[in-house]
Amino acid sequence: METKFTGIEGFDEILGGGIAAPSTILIAGNPGSGRTILGVQSLCEAATKGERVLYICITTQSENSIRESLSEYSFYNEELNIHTFSVSSVERDPLTMLVELGNIVSSVNPDRILIDPITPIGFGFPEAERRRFIYSLNSAIVEWNAIVYLTGTMSETEVCRSVISDVADGIVYVSQEIQRRGSKRVIKIIKMNRPNYLDGEHTFTISGDGIAIYPRITAPVIDETKEINRIDAGIPKFEELSRGGLFELSATLIAGNTGTGKTLFGLSFIVEGARNGEPGIISTFEDSPSELRRYAASLGLELEELEKKQLVKMIYTPPSEINSCKHTIELRNLIKEMGAKRVLLDDIAGFDYVLDNQIAKREHIANLIRLFKNMNVTSMFISGNMAAGSNILQSEIPVSSLVDVLILLRHIDIGKEIRKTMSILKMHGSDHEKHLISYDITSEGISIGEFLKDI
């Protein structure tokens, strides 16, 4: 059986490589979820590659009105054949519609067909008669020898009860949830006549370019036979404190109070790698790239110069615009593009805006860590969720168990003086300094001070 691409970014990936031809695919979902755009966009992309495509639209609009609306999208192709049926006629007389539809298909001989939507057909008929009609339609579809998309306005429960689900080779469900910061759109494969599709929920967006799907990242366990070396974290004396520096491919979490220099630790890590020919990526949710450049320059870090040399790149995503799946794919693509060896995420509290609970956040961070390790990347995460004055041994950092290295930064009061202190609480595979360590932030960056053995 031949496999054909949909031409939609991310859709072929979650489908496991495309759609089998011929096959019947039901695209179901709630109103406004993007069912029609998904189907029409796939038709237009196929037309661009030379396929004959047919759009059967059950509507109250004229063909010209439909074309005018579709022309607003960049994917629109004039070669799209459109035929309309009135909603009232298909509700009352679906059999006549089926005969006419057969004639249209014979005339066009399309490679792909979209019937949008199928749910009004025979709407006024008893359920038994509607079922018989769907089976008759399915018999006709088999003879068409094409990829046929059927759209339907249905809830997931209605999809499971519908006779259409019995005859469809695949079922794609799309939904949208209106939130305070905009719409959250989700797509998932409920059924598919291919074994290698990606299950679970995947997010997507709709713009003037159509639909872009961002597959959920599920990174496998890494190959542990690879030889791992130590690398310089860019922090003076840290090699001594960590008995050799960070391990390659490790994940480090820098957590602490506001003003303790967490971002500086991260920037030092990225800049040190870039100086040594290891390209790095900074993903920031709070500080803009210009703010980070100014901050780095004030502390003697040549961040902007390294950017010009293409050794450092920044991704800035305001918290209100974070899409966790989209963000991960942007990181993955940029790692491949520039051959990045180090990645900094500042601050992972940004995921709290889009992930419903701490379990979802842990799962997402765990997948990110595995993805980075699989791509031979050493990562550092910043977390600023600690309250000032909190106990460093009781601080709740939900993702701390996922990382290889955990470093806590905080302010403490020593003899009426506020001091910055560092604690290395965990470092897999290595001994490390167990005492509190004082440090300062100067115009030259981080300056490690004395051990605070009596605190």
TIVEXLO-65301 format. One record per residue (C-alpha): x, y, z; residue in one letter; residue number from 1. Coordinates in steps of 0.5 Angstrom, whole numbers, padded with zeros to 4 digits. Example, Ala and Ser with C-alpha at 12.3 -4.5 7.8 and 13.67 -1.06 7.14 Angstrom:
// TIVEXLO-65301
> c1|c2|c3|migu|kero
> 0025|-0009|0016|A|1
> 0027|-0002|0014|S|2
This chain:
// TIVEXLO-65301
> c1|c2|c3|migu|kero
> 0000|0000|0000|M|1
> 0003|0007|-0002|E|2
> 0004|0012|0003|T|3
> 0003|0019|0002|K|4
> 0005|0026|0005|F|5
> 0000|0031|0008|T|6
> 0005|0037|0007|G|7
> 0003|0040|0014|I|8
> 0008|0041|0018|E|9
> 0008|0036|0024|G|10
> 0002|0032|0021|F|11
> 0006|0027|0018|D|12
> 0011|0026|0024|E|13
> 0005|0024|0028|I|14
> 0002|0020|0023|L|15
> 0008|0016|0023|G|16
> 0010|0018|0016|G|17
> 0004|0020|0012|G|18
> -0003|0017|0010|I|19
> -0004|0010|0007|A|20
> -0007|0011|0000|A|21
> -0013|0009|-0001|P|22
> -0016|0010|0006|S|23
> -0021|0014|0009|T|24
> -0020|0019|0015|I|25
> -0025|0022|0020|L|26
> -0023|0029|0022|I|27
> -0027|0030|0028|A|28
> -0027|0036|0033|G|29
> -0031|0041|0037|N|30
> -0033|0047|0033|P|31
> -0028|0052|0031|G|32
> -0022|0047|0032|S|33
> -0019|0047|0025|G|34
> -0022|0041|0022|R|35
> -0024|0044|0015|T|36
> -0017|0048|0015|I|37
> -0013|0041|0016|L|38
> -0017|0038|0011|G|39
> -0017|0043|0006|V|40
> -0009|0045|0007|Q|41
> -0008|0037|0006|S|42
> -0011|0038|-0001|L|43
> -0008|0044|-0003|C|44
> -0001|0041|-0001|E|45
> -0003|0035|-0005|A|46
> -0005|0039|-0011|A|47
> 0002|0043|-0011|T|48
> 0005|0037|-0012|K|49
> 0001|0035|-0018|G|50
> -0005|0031|-0015|E|51
> -0012|0032|-0017|R|52
> -0016|0034|-0011|V|53
> -0024|0035|-0010|L|54
> -0027|0039|-0004|Y|55
> -0034|0037|-0003|I|56
> -0037|0042|0002|C|57
> -0044|0042|0005|I|58
> -0046|0049|0006|T|59
> -0050|0055|0005|T|60
> -0045|0059|0002|Q|61
> -0043|0059|-0006|S|62
> -0037|0056|-0009|E|63
> -0034|0064|-0010|N|64
> -0035|0065|-0003|S|65
> -0031|0059|0000|I|66
> -0026|0061|-0005|R|67
> -0025|0068|-0003|E|68
> -0025|0065|0005|S|69
> -0019|0060|0003|L|70
> -0015|0065|-0001|S|71
> -0013|0068|0005|E|72
> -0009|0063|0007|Y|73
> -0002|0062|0004|S|74
> -0003|0055|0002|F|75
> -0009|0056|-0002|Y|76
> -0008|0053|-0009|N|77
> -0013|0055|-0015|E|78
> -0013|0048|-0018|E|79
> -0017|0046|-0012|L|80
> -0024|0043|-0015|N|81
> -0030|0045|-0010|I|82
> -0037|0043|-0011|H|83
> -0042|0045|-0006|T|84
> -0049|0041|-0003|F|85
> -0054|0045|0001|S|86
> -0055|0043|0008|V|87
> -0062|0042|0007|S|88
> -0062|0038|0001|S|89
> -0057|0033|0004|V|90
> -0061|0033|0011|E|91
> -0067|0031|0007|R|92
> -0065|0027|0001|D|93
> -0058|0024|0002|P|94
> -0059|0018|-0003|L|95
> -0059|0023|-0009|T|96
> -0053|0027|-0006|M|97
> -0049|0020|-0006|L|98
> -0051|0019|-0013|V|99
> -0049|0026|-0015|E|100
> -0043|0025|-0011|L|101
> -0041|0019|-0015|G|102
> -0042|0023|-0022|N|103
> -0037|0028|-0019|I|104
> -0032|0024|-0017|V|105
> -0032|0020|-0024|S|106
> -0031|0026|-0027|S|107
> -0026|0029|-0023|V|108
> -0022|0022|-0022|N|109
> -0019|0025|-0016|P|110
> -0013|0023|-0012|D|111
> -0016|0026|-0005|R|112
> -0023|0028|-0003|I|113
> -0025|0032|0003|L|114
> -0033|0031|0005|I|115
> -0034|0037|0010|D|116
> -0038|0036|0014|P|117
> -0041|0029|0014|I|118
> -0045|0030|0020|T|119
> -0051|0033|0017|P|120
> -0052|0028|0012|I|121
> -0059|0025|0013|G|122
> -0059|0028|0020|F|123
> -0067|0028|0020|G|124
> -0067|0020|0019|F|125
> -0068|0015|0024|P|126
> -0061|0012|0026|E|127
> -0062|0005|0023|A|128
> -0063|0009|0016|E|129
> -0057|0014|0017|R|130
> -0052|0007|0019|R|131
> -0055|0004|0012|R|132
> -0053|0011|0008|F|133
> -0046|0011|0012|I|134
> -0045|0004|0009|Y|135
> -0047|0005|0002|S|136
> -0042|0011|0002|L|137
> -0037|0007|0005|N|138
> -0038|0002|-0001|S|139
> -0037|0008|-0006|A|140
> -0031|0011|-0003|I|141
> -0028|0004|-0003|V|142
> -0029|0004|-0011|E|143
> -0026|0011|-0011|W|144
> -0019|0009|-0009|N|145
> -0017|0015|-0006|A|146
> -0015|0018|0000|I|147
> -0022|0021|0003|V|148
> -0022|0026|0009|Y|149
> -0029|0026|0012|L|150
> -0030|0032|0018|T|151
> -0035|0031|0023|G|152
> -0037|0036|0029|T|153
> -0037|0031|0035|M|154
> -0035|0030|0042|S|155
> -0030|0024|0043|E|156
> -0036|0021|0046|T|157
> -0040|0022|0040|E|158
> -0034|0019|0036|V|159
> -0034|0013|0039|C|160
> -0041|0012|0038|R|161
> -0041|0014|0031|S|162
> -0042|0009|0025|V|163
> -0037|0013|0022|I|164
> -0032|0010|0026|S|165
> -0033|0003|0024|D|166
> -0032|0005|0017|V|167
> -0026|0010|0018|A|168
> -0019|0007|0017|D|169
> -0016|0013|0021|G|170
> -0019|0018|0026|I|171
> -0016|0024|0028|V|172
> -0019|0029|0034|Y|173
> -0018|0036|0034|V|174
> -0020|0041|0040|S|175
> -0019|0048|0042|Q|176
> -0020|0050|0049|E|177
> -0021|0058|0050|I|178
> -0016|0060|0056|Q|179
> -0015|0067|0059|R|180
> -0008|0068|0054|R|181
> -0012|0065|0048|G|182
> -0014|0058|0045|S|183
> -0010|0052|0047|K|184
> -0011|0047|0041|R|185
> -0010|0040|0041|V|186
> -0009|0034|0036|I|187
> -0009|0027|0037|K|188
> -0010|0020|0033|I|189
> -0015|0016|0036|I|190
> -0015|0010|0031|K|191
> -0010|0009|0025|M|192
> -0009|0004|0020|N|193
> -0001|0004|0021|R|194
> 0002|0002|0027|P|195
> 0008|0007|0028|N|196
> 0004|0013|0029|Y|197
> 0005|0018|0035|L|198
> 0000|0017|0041|D|199
> -0002|0022|0046|G|200
> -0004|0030|0045|E|201
> 0000|0034|0041|H|202
> -0001|0042|0040|T|203
> -0002|0046|0034|F|204
> -0003|0053|0032|T|205
> -0007|0056|0026|I|206
> -0005|0062|0022|S|207
> -0005|0065|0015|G|208
> 0000|0060|0013|D|209
> -0005|0054|0016|G|210
> -0004|0049|0021|I|211
> 0003|0048|0024|A|212
> 0003|0041|0029|I|213
> 0008|0041|0034|Y|214
> 0009|0033|0036|P|215
> 0010|0031|0043|R|216
> 0017|0030|0045|I|217
> 0018|0023|0047|T|218
> 0026|0022|0048|A|219
> 0028|0014|0049|P|220
> 0034|0012|0054|V|221
> 0041|0015|0052|I|222
> 0046|0010|0050|D|223
> 0050|0009|0056|E|224
> 0056|0006|0053|T|225
> 0059|0013|0050|K|226
> 0065|0016|0054|E|227
> 0063|0022|0058|I|228
> 0069|0027|0059|N|229
> 0069|0033|0064|R|230
> 0067|0040|0062|I|231
> 0069|0047|0065|D|232
> 0062|0050|0067|A|233
> 0065|0057|0067|G|234
> 0065|0059|0074|I|235
> 0072|0060|0077|P|236
> 0074|0055|0082|K|237
> 0068|0050|0081|F|238
> 0072|0045|0078|E|239
> 0076|0044|0085|E|240
> 0069|0045|0088|L|241
> 0066|0039|0084|S|242
> 0072|0035|0084|R|243
> 0073|0036|0076|G|244
> 0068|0040|0073|G|245
> 0061|0038|0070|L|246
> 0060|0032|0066|F|247
> 0058|0032|0059|E|248
> 0051|0031|0057|L|249
> 0049|0032|0065|S|250
> 0043|0036|0067|A|251
> 0044|0041|0072|T|252
> 0039|0045|0076|L|253
> 0041|0052|0079|I|254
> 0036|0054|0084|A|255
> 0035|0060|0089|G|256
> 0032|0066|0091|N|257
> 0032|0073|0087|T|258
> 0038|0076|0086|G|259
> 0043|0071|0088|T|260
> 0046|0071|0080|G|261
> 0042|0064|0078|K|262
> 0042|0067|0071|T|263
> 0050|0069|0071|L|264
> 0051|0062|0073|F|265
> 0048|0060|0067|G|266
> 0051|0065|0062|L|267
> 0058|0063|0065|S|268
> 0056|0056|0063|F|269
> 0054|0058|0056|I|270
> 0060|0063|0054|V|271
> 0065|0058|0057|E|272
> 0063|0053|0052|G|273
> 0063|0058|0046|A|274
> 0070|0060|0048|R|275
> 0072|0053|0047|N|276
> 0068|0052|0040|G|277
> 0062|0049|0043|E|278
> 0056|0053|0041|P|279
> 0051|0054|0046|G|280
> 0043|0056|0046|I|281
> 0040|0060|0051|I|282
> 0032|0060|0052|S|283
> 0029|0065|0056|T|284
> 0022|0066|0058|F|285
> 0023|0073|0062|E|286
> 0029|0077|0060|D|287
> 0029|0079|0053|S|288
> 0036|0078|0049|P|289
> 0038|0085|0049|S|290
> 0037|0085|0057|E|291
> 0041|0079|0057|L|292
> 0047|0082|0053|R|293
> 0047|0088|0057|R|294
> 0047|0084|0063|Y|295
> 0053|0080|0061|A|296
> 0057|0086|0058|A|297
> 0057|0089|0065|S|298
> 0060|0083|0068|L|299
> 0065|0082|0063|G|300
> 0062|0076|0059|L|301
> 0062|0077|0051|E|302
> 0056|0075|0049|L|303
> 0054|0079|0044|E|304
> 0061|0078|0040|E|305
> 0060|0070|0041|L|306
> 0053|0071|0038|E|307
> 0056|0075|0032|K|308
> 0060|0069|0031|K|309
> 0054|0064|0031|Q|310
> 0057|0061|0037|L|311
> 0051|0063|0041|V|312
> 0044|0064|0039|K|313
> 0038|0066|0044|M|314
> 0030|0064|0043|I|315
> 0026|0069|0047|Y|316
> 0019|0067|0049|T|317
> 0015|0071|0053|P|318
> 0011|0067|0058|P|319
> 0004|0069|0055|S|320
> 0006|0066|0049|E|321
> 0010|0059|0051|I|322
> 0007|0053|0047|N|323
> 0011|0047|0051|S|324
> 0011|0043|0045|C|325
> 0013|0048|0040|K|326
> 0018|0051|0044|H|327
> 0022|0044|0045|T|328
> 0021|0043|0037|I|329
> 0025|0050|0036|E|330
> 0030|0048|0041|L|331
> 0031|0041|0037|R|332
> 0031|0044|0030|N|333
> 0036|0049|0033|L|334
> 0041|0044|0036|I|335
> 0041|0041|0029|K|336
> 0042|0047|0025|E|337
> 0048|0050|0029|M|338
> 0051|0043|0032|G|339
> 0050|0046|0039|A|340
> 0053|0043|0045|K|341
> 0050|0047|0051|R|342
> 0043|0049|0053|V|343
> 0041|0054|0058|L|344
> 0033|0055|0060|L|345
> 0032|0061|0064|D|346
> 0027|0060|0068|D|347
> 0023|0054|0068|I|348
> 0018|0057|0072|A|349
> 0015|0059|0065|G|350
> 0012|0052|0064|F|351
> 0008|0054|0070|D|352
> 0004|0058|0065|Y|353
> 0002|0053|0060|V|354
> 0003|0046|0064|L|355
> -0003|0044|0068|D|356
> 0000|0041|0074|N|357
> 0007|0039|0077|Q|358
> 0007|0032|0074|I|359
> 0006|0035|0067|A|360
> 0012|0040|0069|K|361
> 0016|0034|0071|R|362
> 0014|0030|0065|E|363
> 0016|0035|0060|H|364
> 0023|0037|0064|I|365
> 0024|0029|0064|A|366
> 0023|0029|0056|N|367
> 0027|0035|0055|L|368
> 0033|0032|0059|I|369
> 0033|0026|0055|R|370
> 0032|0029|0049|L|371
> 0039|0034|0050|F|372
> 0043|0028|0052|K|373
> 0041|0024|0046|N|374
> 0043|0030|0042|M|375
> 0050|0030|0046|N|376
> 0048|0036|0049|V|377
> 0050|0039|0056|T|378
> 0044|0042|0059|S|379
> 0043|0047|0065|M|380
> 0036|0049|0068|F|381
> 0035|0056|0072|I|382
> 0029|0055|0077|S|383
> 0027|0061|0081|G|384
> 0021|0059|0085|N|385
> 0025|0059|0092|M|386
> 0022|0064|0097|A|387
> 0027|0069|0100|A|388
> 0030|0066|0107|G|389
> 0027|0059|0105|S|390
> 0031|0053|0108|N|391
> 0036|0050|0103|I|392
> 0034|0043|0105|L|393
> 0027|0043|0105|Q|394
> 0026|0047|0099|S|395
> 0021|0044|0094|E|396
> 0024|0044|0087|I|397
> 0019|0039|0084|P|398
> 0024|0037|0078|V|399
> 0030|0037|0083|S|400
> 0030|0029|0082|S|401
> 0031|0029|0075|L|402
> 0037|0033|0074|V|403
> 0044|0030|0075|D|404
> 0047|0036|0079|V|405
> 0043|0041|0084|L|406
> 0046|0047|0086|I|407
> 0042|0052|0091|L|408
> 0044|0059|0092|L|409
> 0041|0063|0097|R|410
> 0042|0070|0101|H|411
> 0044|0068|0109|I|412
> 0045|0073|0115|D|413
> 0052|0073|0118|I|414
> 0053|0077|0123|G|415
> 0048|0083|0121|K|416
> 0051|0082|0114|E|417
> 0047|0079|0108|I|418
> 0052|0074|0104|R|419
> 0051|0070|0098|K|420
> 0052|0062|0099|T|421
> 0052|0056|0094|M|422
> 0051|0049|0096|S|423
> 0052|0043|0092|I|424
> 0047|0038|0094|L|425
> 0048|0033|0089|K|426
> 0053|0031|0083|M|427
> 0052|0024|0080|H|428
> 0058|0020|0079|G|429
> 0063|0025|0083|S|430
> 0065|0027|0090|D|431
> 0064|0035|0091|H|432
> 0064|0040|0097|E|433
> 0059|0039|0102|K|434
> 0060|0045|0106|H|435
> 0056|0052|0105|L|436
> 0061|0056|0100|I|437
> 0060|0064|0100|S|438
> 0061|0068|0093|Y|439
> 0060|0075|0091|D|440
> 0058|0078|0084|I|441
> 0063|0083|0082|T|442
> 0064|0087|0075|S|443
> 0068|0081|0073|E|444
> 0063|0076|0074|G|445
> 0063|0070|0080|I|446
> 0068|0070|0085|S|447
> 0068|0064|0090|I|448
> 0070|0066|0097|G|449
> 0071|0062|0103|E|450
> 0067|0055|0106|F|451
> 0062|0057|0111|L|452
> 0064|0051|0116|K|453
> 0060|0054|0122|D|454
> 0054|0056|0119|I|455
